[in-house]
Amino acid sequence: MASDSGRRWYQPGEIAPTTGIYSVRHHGHRNPHQATVEQDETFPACRQCGNRVRFRLMGKEEAPSGKPVIE
């Protein structure tokens, strides 16, 4: 299941399945970047590209160290 979530792209309005580092892809106005999203947070829309932004889990946050674990 964790490997499936690492391949899936999430859309604004969906709930983050786990706390982690997510790759963020915008539609045509910004280079990809990374963001930390906490479990059960709603993925946000972008102020510029709206619901065309996508998020993909890159690594889970690991308690208590907080260092990401890359899958």
mmCIF file as Biopython writes it, N, C-alpha, C and O atoms, coordinates in Angstrom:
data_model
#
loop_
_atom_site.group_PDB
_atom_site.id
_atom_site.type_symbol
_atom_site.label_atom_id
_atom_site.label_alt_id
_atom_site.label_comp_id
_atom_site.label_asym_id
_atom_site.label_entity_id
_atom_site.label_seq_id
_atom_site.pdbx_PDB_ins_code
_atom_site.Cartn_x
_atom_site.Cartn_y
_atom_site.Cartn_z
_atom_site.occupancy
_atom_site.B_iso_or_equiv
_atom_site.auth_seq_id
_atom_site.auth_asym_id
_atom_site.pdbx_PDB_model_num
ATOM 1   N N  . MET A ? 1  ? 0.813   -1.195 0.000   1.0 0.0 1  A 1 
ATOM 2   C CA . MET A ? 1  ? 0.000   0.000  0.000   1.0 0.0 1  A 1 
ATOM 3   C C  . MET A ? 1  ? 0.857   1.259  0.000   1.0 0.0 1  A 1 
ATOM 4   O O  . MET A ? 1  ? 0.552   2.203  -0.728  1.0 0.0 1  A 1 
ATOM 5   N N  . ALA A ? 2  ? 1.925   1.296  0.802   1.0 0.0 2  A 1 
ATOM 6   C CA . ALA A ? 2  ? 2.784   2.477  0.845   1.0 0.0 2  A 1 
ATOM 7   C C  . ALA A ? 2  ? 3.422   2.742  -0.508  1.0 0.0 2  A 1 
ATOM 8   O O  . ALA A ? 2  ? 3.555   3.895  -0.918  1.0 0.0 2  A 1 
ATOM 9   N N  . SER A ? 3  ? 3.823   1.668  -1.215  1.0 0.0 3  A 1 
ATOM 10  C CA . SER A ? 3  ? 4.430   1.880  -2.519  1.0 0.0 3  A 1 
ATOM 11  C C  . SER A ? 3  ? 3.410   2.420  -3.519  1.0 0.0 3  A 1 
ATOM 12  O O  . SER A ? 3  ? 3.765   3.209  -4.394  1.0 0.0 3  A 1 
ATOM 13  N N  . ASP A ? 4  ? 2.143   2.005  -3.401  1.0 0.0 4  A 1 
ATOM 14  C CA . ASP A ? 4  ? 1.099   2.530  -4.269  1.0 0.0 4  A 1 
ATOM 15  C C  . ASP A ? 4  ? 0.909   4.021  -4.050  1.0 0.0 4  A 1 
ATOM 16  O O  . ASP A ? 4  ? 0.777   4.771  -5.017  1.0 0.0 4  A 1 
ATOM 17  N N  . SER A ? 5  ? 0.893   4.466  -2.803  1.0 0.0 5  A 1 
ATOM 18  C CA . SER A ? 5  ? 0.701   5.887  -2.525  1.0 0.0 5  A 1 
ATOM 19  C C  . SER A ? 5  ? 1.891   6.706  -3.004  1.0 0.0 5  A 1 
ATOM 20  O O  . SER A ? 5  ? 1.737   7.891  -3.300  1.0 0.0 5  A 1 
ATOM 21  N N  . GLY A ? 6  ? 3.077   6.100  -3.089  1.0 0.0 6  A 1 
ATOM 22  C CA . GLY A ? 6  ? 4.251   6.794  -3.590  1.0 0.0 6  A 1 
ATOM 23  C C  . GLY A ? 6  ? 4.232   6.996  -5.094  1.0 0.0 6  A 1 
ATOM 24  O O  . GLY A ? 6  ? 4.993   7.813  -5.613  1.0 0.0 6  A 1 
ATOM 25  N N  . ARG A ? 7  ? 3.377   6.270  -5.804  1.0 0.0 7  A 1 
ATOM 26  C CA . ARG A ? 7  ? 3.276   6.398  -7.262  1.0 0.0 7  A 1 
ATOM 27  C C  . ARG A ? 7  ? 2.088   7.251  -7.673  1.0 0.0 7  A 1 
ATOM 28  O O  . ARG A ? 7  ? 2.021   7.715  -8.811  1.0 0.0 7  A 1 
ATOM 29  N N  . ARG A ? 8  ? 1.172   7.455  -6.778  1.0 0.0 8  A 1 
ATOM 30  C CA . ARG A ? 8  ? -0.076  8.129  -7.095  1.0 0.0 8  A 1 
ATOM 31  C C  . ARG A ? 8  ? 0.065   9.646  -7.009  1.0 0.0 8  A 1 
ATOM 32  O O  . ARG A ? 8  ? 0.745   10.163 -6.123  1.0 0.0 8  A 1 
ATOM 33  N N  . TRP A ? 9  ? -0.575  10.348 -7.922  1.0 0.0 9  A 1 
ATOM 34  C CA . TRP A ? 9  ? -0.636  11.800 -7.883  1.0 0.0 9  A 1 
ATOM 35  C C  . TRP A ? 9  ? -1.957  12.200 -7.249  1.0 0.0 9  A 1 
ATOM 36  O O  . TRP A ? 9  ? -3.018  11.747 -7.678  1.0 0.0 9  A 1 
ATOM 37  N N  . TYR A ? 10 ? -1.895  13.045 -6.230  1.0 0.0 10 A 1 
ATOM 38  C CA . TYR A ? 10 ? -3.083  13.519 -5.521  1.0 0.0 10 A 1 
ATOM 39  C C  . TYR A ? 10 ? -3.490  14.886 -6.051  1.0 0.0 10 A 1 
ATOM 40  O O  . TYR A ? 10 ? -2.657  15.658 -6.525  1.0 0.0 10 A 1 
ATOM 41  N N  . GLN A ? 11 ? -4.772  15.170 -5.964  1.0 0.0 11 A 1 
ATOM 42  C CA . GLN A ? 11 ? -5.338  16.425 -6.447  1.0 0.0 11 A 1 
ATOM 43  C C  . GLN A ? 11 ? -5.793  17.299 -5.278  1.0 0.0 11 A 1 
ATOM 44  O O  . GLN A ? 11 ? -6.010  16.793 -4.177  1.0 0.0 11 A 1 
ATOM 45  N N  . PRO A ? 12 ? -5.937  18.591 -5.504  1.0 0.0 12 A 1 
ATOM 46  C CA . PRO A ? 12 ? -6.486  19.464 -4.470  1.0 0.0 12 A 1 
ATOM 47  C C  . PRO A ? 12 ? -7.851  18.943 -4.009  1.0 0.0 12 A 1 
ATOM 48  O O  . PRO A ? 12 ? -8.668  18.498 -4.815  1.0 0.0 12 A 1 
ATOM 49  N N  . GLY A ? 13 ? -8.076  19.010 -2.704  1.0 0.0 13 A 1 
ATOM 50  C CA . GLY A ? 13 ? -9.321  18.524 -2.131  1.0 0.0 13 A 1 
ATOM 51  C C  . GLY A ? 13 ? -9.224  17.111 -1.586  1.0 0.0 13 A 1 
ATOM 52  O O  . GLY A ? 13 ? -10.050 16.711 -0.766  1.0 0.0 13 A 1 
ATOM 53  N N  . GLU A ? 14 ? -8.217  16.335 -2.031  1.0 0.0 14 A 1 
ATOM 54  C CA . GLU A ? 14 ? -8.023  14.995 -1.489  1.0 0.0 14 A 1 
ATOM 55  C C  . GLU A ? 14 ? -7.284  15.094 -0.156  1.0 0.0 14 A 1 
ATOM 56  O O  . GLU A ? 14 ? -6.642  16.103 0.138   1.0 0.0 14 A 1 
ATOM 57  N N  . ILE A ? 15 ? -7.383  14.039 0.640   1.0 0.0 15 A 1 
ATOM 58  C CA . ILE A ? 15 ? -6.769  13.997 1.965   1.0 0.0 15 A 1 
ATOM 59  C C  . ILE A ? 15 ? -5.417  13.283 1.881   1.0 0.0 15 A 1 
ATOM 60  O O  . ILE A ? 15 ? -5.302  12.225 1.263   1.0 0.0 15 A 1 
ATOM 61  N N  . ALA A ? 16 ? -4.398  13.871 2.508   1.0 0.0 16 A 1 
ATOM 62  C CA . ALA A ? 16 ? -3.069  13.255 2.532   1.0 0.0 16 A 1 
ATOM 63  C C  . ALA A ? 16 ? -3.125  11.954 3.330   1.0 0.0 16 A 1 
ATOM 64  O O  . ALA A ? 16 ? -3.591  11.956 4.470   1.0 0.0 16 A 1 
ATOM 65  N N  . PRO A ? 17 ? -2.656  10.841 2.752   1.0 0.0 17 A 1 
ATOM 66  C CA . PRO A ? 17 ? -2.719  9.554  3.430   1.0 0.0 17 A 1 
ATOM 67  C C  . PRO A ? 17 ? -1.684  9.391  4.541   1.0 0.0 17 A 1 
ATOM 68  O O  . PRO A ? 17 ? -1.848  8.561  5.436   1.0 0.0 17 A 1 
ATOM 69  N N  . THR A ? 18 ? -0.621  10.188 4.475   1.0 0.0 18 A 1 
ATOM 70  C CA . THR A ? 18 ? 0.455   10.083 5.454   1.0 0.0 18 A 1 
ATOM 71  C C  . THR A ? 18 ? 1.225   11.396 5.496   1.0 0.0 18 A 1 
ATOM 72  O O  . THR A ? 18 ? 1.222   12.159 4.531   1.0 0.0 18 A 1 
ATOM 73  N N  . THR A ? 19 ? 1.883   11.650 6.618   1.0 0.0 19 A 1 
ATOM 74  C CA . THR A ? 19 ? 2.756   12.812 6.713   1.0 0.0 19 A 1 
ATOM 75  C C  . THR A ? 19 ? 4.022   12.518 5.930   1.0 0.0 19 A 1 
ATOM 76  O O  . THR A ? 19 ? 4.613   11.448 6.075   1.0 0.0 19 A 1 
ATOM 77  N N  . GLY A ? 20 ? 4.437   13.463 5.103   1.0 0.0 20 A 1 
ATOM 78  C CA . GLY A ? 20 ? 5.644   13.227 4.337   1.0 0.0 20 A 1 
ATOM 79  C C  . GLY A ? 20 ? 6.025   14.385 3.441   1.0 0.0 20 A 1 
ATOM 80  O O  . GLY A ? 20 ? 5.404   15.448 3.449   1.0 0.0 20 A 1 
ATOM 81  N N  . ILE A ? 21 ? 7.066   14.141 2.670   1.0 0.0 21 A 1 
ATOM 82  C CA . ILE A ? 21 ? 7.557   15.093 1.687   1.0 0.0 21 A 1 
ATOM 83  C C  . ILE A ? 21 ? 6.874   14.746 0.368   1.0 0.0 21 A 1 
ATOM 84  O O  . ILE A ? 21 ? 6.956   13.613 -0.106  1.0 0.0 21 A 1 
ATOM 85  N N  . TYR A ? 22 ? 6.203   15.730 -0.216  1.0 0.0 22 A 1 
ATOM 86  C CA . TYR A ? 22 ? 5.479   15.526 -1.468  1.0 0.0 22 A 1 
ATOM 87  C C  . TYR A ? 22 ? 6.100   16.360 -2.580  1.0 0.0 22 A 1 
ATOM 88  O O  . TYR A ? 22 ? 6.470   17.517 -2.376  1.0 0.0 22 A 1 
ATOM 89  N N  . SER A ? 23 ? 6.207   15.757 -3.751  1.0 0.0 23 A 1 
ATOM 90  C CA . SER A ? 23 ? 6.588   16.490 -4.947  1.0 0.0 23 A 1 
ATOM 91  C C  . SER A ? 23 ? 5.351   17.255 -5.393  1.0 0.0 23 A 1 
ATOM 92  O O  . SER A ? 23 ? 4.251   16.703 -5.422  1.0 0.0 23 A 1 
ATOM 93  N N  . VAL A ? 24 ? 5.529   18.517 -5.737  1.0 0.0 24 A 1 
ATOM 94  C CA . VAL A ? 24 ? 4.411   19.366 -6.144  1.0 0.0 24 A 1 
ATOM 95  C C  . VAL A ? 24 ? 4.644   19.794 -7.586  1.0 0.0 24 A 1 
ATOM 96  O O  . VAL A ? 24 ? 5.678   20.383 -7.901  1.0 0.0 24 A 1 
ATOM 97  N N  . ARG A ? 25 ? 3.685   19.501 -8.466  1.0 0.0 25 A 1 
ATOM 98  C CA . ARG A ? 25 ? 3.768   19.860 -9.882  1.0 0.0 25 A 1 
ATOM 99  C C  . ARG A ? 25 ? 2.651   20.829 -10.224 1.0 0.0 25 A 1 
ATOM 100 O O  . ARG A ? 25 ? 1.471   20.531 -10.039 1.0 0.0 25 A 1 
ATOM 101 N N  . HIS A ? 26 ? 3.041   21.986 -10.722 1.0 0.0 26 A 1 
ATOM 102 C CA . HIS A ? 26 ? 2.073   23.011 -11.121 1.0 0.0 26 A 1 
ATOM 103 C C  . HIS A ? 26 ? 1.838   22.939 -12.623 1.0 0.0 26 A 1 
ATOM 104 O O  . HIS A ? 26 ? 2.590   22.281 -13.341 1.0 0.0 26 A 1 
ATOM 105 N N  . HIS A ? 27 ? 0.812   23.606 -13.091 1.0 0.0 27 A 1 
ATOM 106 C CA . HIS A ? 27 ? 0.477   23.604 -14.511 1.0 0.0 27 A 1 
ATOM 107 C C  . HIS A ? 27 ? 0.996   24.873 -15.188 1.0 0.0 27 A 1 
ATOM 108 O O  . HIS A ? 27 ? 0.329   25.907 -15.206 1.0 0.0 27 A 1 
ATOM 109 N N  . GLY A ? 28 ? 2.213   24.765 -15.748 1.0 0.0 28 A 1 
ATOM 110 C CA . GLY A ? 28 ? 2.722   25.787 -16.632 1.0 0.0 28 A 1 
ATOM 111 C C  . GLY A ? 28 ? 3.296   27.066 -16.064 1.0 0.0 28 A 1 
ATOM 112 O O  . GLY A ? 28 ? 3.723   27.922 -16.838 1.0 0.0 28 A 1 
ATOM 113 N N  . HIS A ? 29 ? 3.330   27.242 -14.757 1.0 0.0 29 A 1 
ATOM 114 C CA . HIS A ? 29 ? 3.831   28.527 -14.269 1.0 0.0 29 A 1 
ATOM 115 C C  . HIS A ? 29 ? 4.972   28.410 -13.276 1.0 0.0 29 A 1 
ATOM 116 O O  . HIS A ? 29 ? 5.591   29.421 -12.942 1.0 0.0 29 A 1 
ATOM 117 N N  . ARG A ? 30 ? 5.273   27.210 -12.792 1.0 0.0 30 A 1 
ATOM 118 C CA . ARG A ? 30 ? 6.309   27.067 -11.779 1.0 0.0 30 A 1 
ATOM 119 C C  . ARG A ? 30 ? 6.987   25.710 -11.930 1.0 0.0 30 A 1 
ATOM 120 O O  . ARG A ? 30 ? 6.354   24.721 -12.299 1.0 0.0 30 A 1 
ATOM 121 N N  . ASN A ? 31 ? 8.281   25.680 -11.640 1.0 0.0 31 A 1 
ATOM 122 C CA . ASN A ? 31 ? 9.008   24.412 -11.658 1.0 0.0 31 A 1 
ATOM 123 C C  . ASN A ? 31 ? 8.533   23.523 -10.518 1.0 0.0 31 A 1 
ATOM 124 O O  . ASN A ? 31 ? 8.041   24.023 -9.506  1.0 0.0 31 A 1 
ATOM 125 N N  . PRO A ? 32 ? 8.679   22.198 -10.672 1.0 0.0 32 A 1 
ATOM 126 C CA . PRO A ? 32 ? 8.322   21.296 -9.573  1.0 0.0 32 A 1 
ATOM 127 C C  . PRO A ? 32 ? 9.117   21.640 -8.317  1.0 0.0 32 A 1 
ATOM 128 O O  . PRO A ? 32 ? 10.258  22.095 -8.395  1.0 0.0 32 A 1 
ATOM 129 N N  . HIS A ? 33 ? 8.505   21.419 -7.171  1.0 0.0 33 A 1 
ATOM 130 C CA . HIS A ? 33 ? 9.175   21.656 -5.897  1.0 0.0 33 A 1 
ATOM 131 C C  . HIS A ? 33 ? 8.653   20.650 -4.889  1.0 0.0 33 A 1 
ATOM 132 O O  . HIS A ? 33 ? 7.794   19.832 -5.219  1.0 0.0 33 A 1 
ATOM 133 N N  . GLN A ? 34 ? 9.161   20.698 -3.665  1.0 0.0 34 A 1 
ATOM 134 C CA . GLN A ? 34 ? 8.727   19.773 -2.622  1.0 0.0 34 A 1 
ATOM 135 C C  . GLN A ? 34 ? 8.066   20.541 -1.488  1.0 0.0 34 A 1 
ATOM 136 O O  . GLN A ? 34 ? 8.382   21.703 -1.232  1.0 0.0 34 A 1 
ATOM 137 N N  . ALA A ? 35 ? 7.139   19.863 -0.813  1.0 0.0 35 A 1 
ATOM 138 C CA . ALA A ? 35 ? 6.458   20.451 0.335   1.0 0.0 35 A 1 
ATOM 139 C C  . ALA A ? 35 ? 6.158   19.352 1.340   1.0 0.0 35 A 1 
ATOM 140 O O  . ALA A ? 35 ? 5.921   18.203 0.967   1.0 0.0 35 A 1 
ATOM 141 N N  . THR A ? 36 ? 6.170   19.711 2.615   1.0 0.0 36 A 1 
ATOM 142 C CA . THR A ? 36 ? 5.769   18.783 3.659   1.0 0.0 36 A 1 
ATOM 143 C C  . THR A ? 36 ? 4.272   18.927 3.881   1.0 0.0 36 A 1 
ATOM 144 O O  . THR A ? 36 ? 3.762   20.033 4.062   1.0 0.0 36 A 1 
ATOM 145 N N  . VAL A ? 37 ? 3.578   17.805 3.864   1.0 0.0 37 A 1 
ATOM 146 C CA . VAL A ? 37 ? 2.136   17.778 4.096   1.0 0.0 37 A 1 
ATOM 147 C C  . VAL A ? 37 ? 1.881   16.774 5.203   1.0 0.0 37 A 1 
ATOM 148 O O  . VAL A ? 37 ? 2.448   15.682 5.196   1.0 0.0 37 A 1 
ATOM 149 N N  . GLU A ? 38 ? 1.029   17.136 6.158   1.0 0.0 38 A 1 
ATOM 150 C CA . GLU A ? 38 ? 0.729   16.250 7.276   1.0 0.0 38 A 1 
ATOM 151 C C  . GLU A ? 38 ? -0.457  15.351 6.966   1.0 0.0 38 A 1 
ATOM 152 O O  . GLU A ? 38 ? -1.361  15.713 6.213   1.0 0.0 38 A 1 
ATOM 153 N N  . GLN A ? 39 ? -0.426  14.159 7.573   1.0 0.0 39 A 1 
ATOM 154 C CA . GLN A ? 39 ? -1.514  13.197 7.391   1.0 0.0 39 A 1 
ATOM 155 C C  . GLN A ? 39 ? -2.849  13.849 7.729   1.0 0.0 39 A 1 
ATOM 156 O O  . GLN A ? 39 ? -2.956  14.609 8.691   1.0 0.0 39 A 1 
ATOM 157 N N  . ASP A ? 40 ? -3.852  13.546 6.939   1.0 0.0 40 A 1 
ATOM 158 C CA . ASP A ? 40 ? -5.230  14.027 7.095   1.0 0.0 40 A 1 
ATOM 159 C C  . ASP A ? 40 ? -5.412  15.497 6.711   1.0 0.0 40 A 1 
ATOM 160 O O  . ASP A ? 40 ? -6.517  16.023 6.841   1.0 0.0 40 A 1 
ATOM 161 N N  . GLU A ? 41 ? -4.363  16.174 6.244   1.0 0.0 41 A 1 
ATOM 162 C CA . GLU A ? 41 ? -4.521  17.524 5.695   1.0 0.0 41 A 1 
ATOM 163 C C  . GLU A ? 41 ? -5.132  17.399 4.306   1.0 0.0 41 A 1 
ATOM 164 O O  . GLU A ? 41 ? -4.933  16.396 3.620   1.0 0.0 41 A 1 
ATOM 165 N N  . THR A ? 42 ? -5.865  18.405 3.901   1.0 0.0 42 A 1 
ATOM 166 C CA . THR A ? 42 ? -6.408  18.458 2.546   1.0 0.0 42 A 1 
ATOM 167 C C  . THR A ? 42 ? -5.368  19.103 1.636   1.0 0.0 42 A 1 
ATOM 168 O O  . THR A ? 42 ? -4.820  20.158 1.954   1.0 0.0 42 A 1 
ATOM 169 N N  . PHE A ? 43 ? -5.100  18.456 0.498   1.0 0.0 43 A 1 
ATOM 170 C CA . PHE A ? 43 ? -4.175  19.056 -0.455  1.0 0.0 43 A 1 
ATOM 171 C C  . PHE A ? 43 ? -4.804  20.343 -0.983  1.0 0.0 43 A 1 
ATOM 172 O O  . PHE A ? 43 ? -5.970  20.347 -1.377  1.0 0.0 43 A 1 
ATOM 173 N N  . PRO A ? 44 ? -4.038  21.436 -0.994  1.0 0.0 44 A 1 
ATOM 174 C CA . PRO A ? 44 ? -4.609  22.730 -1.397  1.0 0.0 44 A 1 
ATOM 175 C C  . PRO A ? 44 ? -4.580  22.962 -2.904  1.0 0.0 44 A 1 
ATOM 176 O O  . PRO A ? 44 ? -3.783  22.359 -3.623  1.0 0.0 44 A 1 
ATOM 177 N N  . ALA A ? 45 ? -5.447  23.832 -3.361  1.0 0.0 45 A 1 
ATOM 178 C CA . ALA A ? 45 ? -5.392  24.325 -4.738  1.0 0.0 45 A 1 
ATOM 179 C C  . ALA A ? 45 ? -4.292  25.384 -4.791  1.0 0.0 45 A 1 
ATOM 180 O O  . ALA A ? 45 ? -3.917  25.953 -3.766  1.0 0.0 45 A 1 
ATOM 181 N N  . CYS A ? 46 ? -3.788  25.638 -5.972  1.0 0.0 46 A 1 
ATOM 182 C CA . CYS A ? 46 ? -2.785  26.674 -6.189  1.0 0.0 46 A 1 
ATOM 183 C C  . CYS A ? 46 ? -3.488  27.992 -6.494  1.0 0.0 46 A 1 
ATOM 184 O O  . CYS A ? 46 ? -4.511  28.007 -7.178  1.0 0.0 46 A 1 
ATOM 185 N N  . ARG A ? 47 ? -2.948  29.086 -5.993  1.0 0.0 47 A 1 
ATOM 186 C CA . ARG A ? 47 ? -3.541  30.400 -6.279  1.0 0.0 47 A 1 
ATOM 187 C C  . ARG A ? 47 ? -3.484  30.750 -7.751  1.0 0.0 47 A 1 
ATOM 188 O O  . ARG A ? 47 ? -4.312  31.516 -8.244  1.0 0.0 47 A 1 
ATOM 189 N N  . GLN A ? 48 ? -2.506  30.190 -8.460  1.0 0.0 48 A 1 
ATOM 190 C CA . GLN A ? 48 ? -2.370  30.537 -9.876  1.0 0.0 48 A 1 
ATOM 191 C C  . GLN A ? 48 ? -2.965  29.481 -10.809 1.0 0.0 48 A 1 
ATOM 192 O O  . GLN A ? 48 ? -3.715  29.831 -11.721 1.0 0.0 48 A 1 
ATOM 193 N N  . CYS A ? 49 ? -2.653  28.208 -10.608 1.0 0.0 49 A 1 
ATOM 194 C CA . CYS A ? 49 ? -3.153  27.180 -11.536 1.0 0.0 49 A 1 
ATOM 195 C C  . CYS A ? 49 ? -4.334  26.395 -10.975 1.0 0.0 49 A 1 
ATOM 196 O O  . CYS A ? 49 ? -4.797  25.436 -11.592 1.0 0.0 49 A 1 
ATOM 197 N N  . GLY A ? 50 ? -4.815  26.799 -9.816  1.0 0.0 50 A 1 
ATOM 198 C CA . GLY A ? 50 ? -6.036  26.222 -9.253  1.0 0.0 50 A 1 
ATOM 199 C C  . GLY A ? 50 ? -5.947  24.729 -8.991  1.0 0.0 50 A 1 
ATOM 200 O O  . GLY A ? 50 ? -5.029  24.263 -8.317  1.0 0.0 50 A 1 
ATOM 201 N N  . ASN A ? 51 ? -6.903  23.979 -9.526  1.0 0.0 51 A 1 
ATOM 202 C CA . ASN A ? 51 ? -6.980  22.537 -9.290  1.0 0.0 51 A 1 
ATOM 203 C C  . ASN A ? 51 ? -6.104  21.722 -10.223 1.0 0.0 51 A 1 
ATOM 204 O O  . ASN A ? 51 ? -6.201  20.495 -10.249 1.0 0.0 51 A 1 
ATOM 205 N N  . ARG A ? 52 ? -5.245  22.389 -10.994 1.0 0.0 52 A 1 
ATOM 206 C CA . ARG A ? 52 ? -4.350  21.667 -11.899 1.0 0.0 52 A 1 
ATOM 207 C C  . ARG A ? 52 ? -3.043  21.253 -11.217 1.0 0.0 52 A 1 
ATOM 208 O O  . ARG A ? 52 ? -2.238  20.546 -11.822 1.0 0.0 52 A 1 
ATOM 209 N N  . VAL A ? 53 ? -2.819  21.674 -9.986  1.0 0.0 53 A 1 
ATOM 210 C CA . VAL A ? 53 ? -1.621  21.285 -9.249  1.0 0.0 53 A 1 
ATOM 211 C C  . VAL A ? 53 ? -1.793  19.837 -8.781  1.0 0.0 53 A 1 
ATOM 212 O O  . VAL A ? 53 ? -2.908  19.399 -8.498  1.0 0.0 53 A 1 
ATOM 213 N N  . ARG A ? 54 ? -0.669  19.089 -8.702  1.0 0.0 54 A 1 
ATOM 214 C CA . ARG A ? 54 ? -0.684  17.693 -8.280  1.0 0.0 54 A 1 
ATOM 215 C C  . ARG A ? 54 ? 0.404   17.455 -7.245  1.0 0.0 54 A 1 
ATOM 216 O O  . ARG A ? 54 ? 1.412   18.160 -7.217  1.0 0.0 54 A 1 
ATOM 217 N N  . PHE A ? 55 ? 0.190   16.444 -6.385  1.0 0.0 55 A 1 
ATOM 218 C CA . PHE A ? 55 ? 1.100   16.115 -5.287  1.0 0.0 55 A 1 
ATOM 219 C C  . PHE A ? 55 ? 1.401   14.622 -5.325  1.0 0.0 55 A 1 
ATOM 220 O O  . PHE A ? 55 ? 0.505   13.806 -5.541  1.0 0.0 55 A 1 
ATOM 221 N N  . ARG A ? 56 ? 2.679   14.265 -5.111  1.0 0.0 56 A 1 
ATOM 222 C CA . ARG A ? 56 ? 3.059   12.850 -5.054  1.0 0.0 56 A 1 
ATOM 223 C C  . ARG A ? 56 ? 3.995   12.629 -3.880  1.0 0.0 56 A 1 
ATOM 224 O O  . ARG A ? 56 ? 4.953   13.379 -3.693  1.0 0.0 56 A 1 
ATOM 225 N N  . LEU A ? 57 ? 3.719   11.601 -3.089  1.0 0.0 57 A 1 
ATOM 226 C CA . LEU A ? 57 ? 4.533   11.281 -1.926  1.0 0.0 57 A 1 
ATOM 227 C C  . LEU A ? 57 ? 5.926   10.847 -2.357  1.0 0.0 57 A 1 
ATOM 228 O O  . LEU A ? 57 ? 6.082   9.931  -3.165  1.0 0.0 57 A 1 
ATOM 229 N N  . MET A ? 58 ? 6.932   11.514 -1.808  1.0 0.0 58 A 1 
ATOM 230 C CA . MET A ? 58 ? 8.321   11.177 -2.102  1.0 0.0 58 A 1 
ATOM 231 C C  . MET A ? 58 ? 8.956   10.407 -0.941  1.0 0.0 58 A 1 
ATOM 232 O O  . MET A ? 58 ? 9.745   9.487  -1.157  1.0 0.0 58 A 1 
ATOM 233 N N  . GLY A ? 59 ? 8.611   10.784 0.275   1.0 0.0 59 A 1 
ATOM 234 C CA . GLY A ? 59 ? 9.157   10.120 1.453   1.0 0.0 59 A 1 
ATOM 235 C C  . GLY A ? 59 ? 8.318   10.423 2.672   1.0 0.0 59 A 1 
ATOM 236 O O  . GLY A ? 59 ? 7.811   11.533 2.835   1.0 0.0 59 A 1 
ATOM 237 N N  . LYS A ? 60 ? 8.175   9.422  3.533   1.0 0.0 60 A 1 
ATOM 238 C CA . LYS A ? 60 ? 7.394   9.596  4.754   1.0 0.0 60 A 1 
ATOM 239 C C  . LYS A ? 60 ? 8.234   10.260 5.830   1.0 0.0 60 A 1 
ATOM 240 O O  . LYS A ? 60 ? 9.448   10.070 5.902   1.0 0.0 60 A 1 
ATOM 241 N N  . GLU A ? 61 ? 7.570   11.034 6.656   1.0 0.0 61 A 1 
ATOM 242 C CA . GLU A ? 61 ? 8.243   11.592 7.828   1.0 0.0 61 A 1 
ATOM 243 C C  . GLU A ? 61 ? 8.278   10.494 8.888   1.0 0.0 61 A 1 
ATOM 244 O O  . GLU A ? 61 ? 7.302   9.772  9.087   1.0 0.0 61 A 1 
ATOM 245 N N  . GLU A ? 62 ? 9.399   10.386 9.551   1.0 0.0 62 A 1 
ATOM 246 C CA . GLU A ? 62 ? 9.586   9.339  10.536  1.0 0.0 62 A 1 
ATOM 247 C C  . GLU A ? 62 ? 9.720   9.953  11.916  1.0 0.0 62 A 1 
ATOM 248 O O  . GLU A ? 62 ? 10.628  10.753 12.142  1.0 0.0 62 A 1 
ATOM 249 N N  . ALA A ? 63 ? 8.850   9.606  12.838  1.0 0.0 63 A 1 
ATOM 250 C CA . ALA A ? 63 ? 8.952   10.097 14.209  1.0 0.0 63 A 1 
ATOM 251 C C  . ALA A ? 63 ? 9.984   9.261  14.947  1.0 0.0 63 A 1 
ATOM 252 O O  . ALA A ? 63 ? 10.088  8.070  14.653  1.0 0.0 63 A 1 
ATOM 253 N N  . PRO A ? 64 ? 10.746  9.793  15.875  1.0 0.0 64 A 1 
ATOM 254 C CA . PRO A ? 64 ? 10.756  11.173 16.325  1.0 0.0 64 A 1 
ATOM 255 C C  . PRO A ? 64 ? 11.779  12.043 15.606  1.0 0.0 64 A 1 
ATOM 256 O O  . PRO A ? 64 ? 11.796  13.255 15.819  1.0 0.0 64 A 1 
ATOM 257 N N  . SER A ? 65 ? 12.632  11.470 14.763  1.0 0.0 65 A 1 
ATOM 258 C CA . SER A ? 65 ? 13.718  12.246 14.161  1.0 0.0 65 A 1 
ATOM 259 C C  . SER A ? 65 ? 13.241  13.265 13.143  1.0 0.0 65 A 1 
ATOM 260 O O  . SER A ? 65 ? 13.874  14.307 12.970  1.0 0.0 65 A 1 
ATOM 261 N N  . GLY A ? 66 ? 12.128  12.983 12.461  1.0 0.0 66 A 1 
ATOM 262 C CA . GLY A ? 66 ? 11.619  13.905 11.469  1.0 0.0 66 A 1 
ATOM 263 C C  . GLY A ? 66 ? 12.343  13.821 10.128  1.0 0.0 66 A 1 
ATOM 264 O O  . GLY A ? 66 ? 12.059  14.604 9.221   1.0 0.0 66 A 1 
ATOM 265 N N  . LYS A ? 67 ? 13.269  12.885 9.999   1.0 0.0 67 A 1 
ATOM 266 C CA . LYS A ? 67 ? 13.987  12.739 8.728   1.0 0.0 67 A 1 
ATOM 267 C C  . LYS A ? 67 ? 13.132  11.915 7.780   1.0 0.0 67 A 1 
ATOM 268 O O  . LYS A ? 67 ? 12.550  10.908 8.182   1.0 0.0 67 A 1 
ATOM 269 N N  . PRO A ? 68 ? 13.052  12.346 6.503   1.0 0.0 68 A 1 
ATOM 270 C CA . PRO A ? 68 ? 12.242  11.585 5.556   1.0 0.0 68 A 1 
ATOM 271 C C  . PRO A ? 68 ? 12.883  10.235 5.221   1.0 0.0 68 A 1 
ATOM 272 O O  . PRO A ? 68 ? 14.106  10.104 5.175   1.0 0.0 68 A 1 
ATOM 273 N N  . VAL A ? 69 ? 12.047  9.261  4.992   1.0 0.0 69 A 1 
ATOM 274 C CA . VAL A ? 69 ? 12.482  7.940  4.548   1.0 0.0 69 A 1 
ATOM 275 C C  . VAL A ? 69 ? 12.063  7.822  3.090   1.0 0.0 69 A 1 
ATOM 276 O O  . VAL A ? 69 ? 10.868  7.795  2.796   1.0 0.0 69 A 1 
ATOM 277 N N  . ILE A ? 70 ? 13.003  7.753  2.188   1.0 0.0 70 A 1 
ATOM 278 C CA . ILE A ? 70 ? 12.706  7.663  0.769   1.0 0.0 70 A 1 
ATOM 279 C C  . ILE A ? 70 ? 12.425  6.216  0.412   1.0 0.0 70 A 1 
ATOM 280 O O  . ILE A ? 70 ? 13.210  5.320  0.723   1.0 0.0 70 A 1 
ATOM 281 N N  . GLU A ? 71 ? 11.290  6.001  -0.249  1.0 0.0 71 A 1 
ATOM 282 C CA . GLU A ? 71 ? 10.910  4.626  -0.636  1.0 0.0 71 A 1 
ATOM 283 C C  . GLU A ? 71 ? 11.361  4.325  -2.034  1.0 0.0 71 A 1 
ATOM 284 O O  . GLU A ? 71 ? 11.134  3.223  -2.532  1.0 0.0 71 A 1 
#
